[in-house]
Amino acid sequence: MDTSASIFVAGGDTLIGAAIVKRLQLQGHTNLVGTGSAEPSPTDPAALEAFFSQCRPQYVFVAAGKSGGIEANRRYPVDLMQNNLLTECHLFDCAHRYAVRRLLYLASSCCYPKLCPQPMRVESLLTGPLEPTNEAYAVAKIAGLKLCQAYREQYGADFLVGIPANVFGPGDDSSLENSHVVAALIRRLHEAKVSGASVVEIWGTGEARREFLYADDAAEACLFAMEHHRGEQPLNLGGGTEVSIRELAEQVRRTIGYQGALRFDPGKPDGMPFKSLDSTPLRNMGWQPTTSLAAGLRATYQWFLATQAQSGGEHGR
């Protein structure tokens, strides 16, 4: 991508989207369109039509679409599924009609079957049942993946698909309802430290395993894929650290300095038992992450503290 090329990051306020915007700016890209308050709603066809007609982006990163942790997926499957389906349909339509050069759509590792072989390879997609706790969201993301491939087949559109690992970092949603596991653990253990609580209860057995990728690394992987990936096959964007939720919780506890006990509740869902990506194709192209899990957790916690202090919240003490 030429540094003067017109680039649109849909979902620029999401964790990955914001990291992509930052990375593009650091690399000298000067023509980012639809940033901040100028970003059109991805589910509003009229707003998207007006935006694409005026700004004519040449490259599009699609990080838009609602997401959430297990609790959000259990409580709001309609919201998550509908928002992602509408986003995909309207964004891809405009990107095609306004002749975008390349589009990178970010799917989800939730697209893989619940019990597929590990680490997960793209050949395993659509070979078995999905994890029930996020099935609605996963079906919507699979639809986006297949819609990209359909645009390639029918129109020759250069639409690409990336499947990122579990991304975390500064800017993550740490709300009680929508947070993913890293942000949720940081918030809960920090609050326990501040209040002096002796025990923190954590959903699940702690035995489920996940691969975690720092947001800045994920953004670099997205830019790398936009430059180097070819063909209709999805590309796993991973290569981060794979740990159990119990091991992750212990690392978060050390990062925060919480001295109490961690109590896991096996009566609550684990989600997929194992979720790690086979990112060999990405590594063979010459890319790998540079941020360790420990360093990423430290940076994320420092951001959390700074955010709480700026907002005047009691948890910034």
Secondary structure, DSSP 8 states (H G I E B T S, - for coil): --TTS-EEEETTTSHHHHHHHHHHHHTT---EES-GGG---TT-HHHHHHHHHHH--SEEEE--S----HHHHHH-HHHHHHHHHHHHHHHHHHHHHTT-SEEEEE--GGGS-TT--SSB-GGGTTSS---GGGHHHHHHHHHHHHHHHHHHHHH---EEEEEE-EEE-TT----TTT--HHHHHHHHHHHHHHHT-SEEEEES-S--EEEEEEHHHHHHHHHHHHHH--SSS-EEE---EEEEHHHHHHHHHHHHT--SEEEEETTS---SSEE-B--HHHHHTT------HHHHHHHHHHHHHHHHHHHT-GGG-
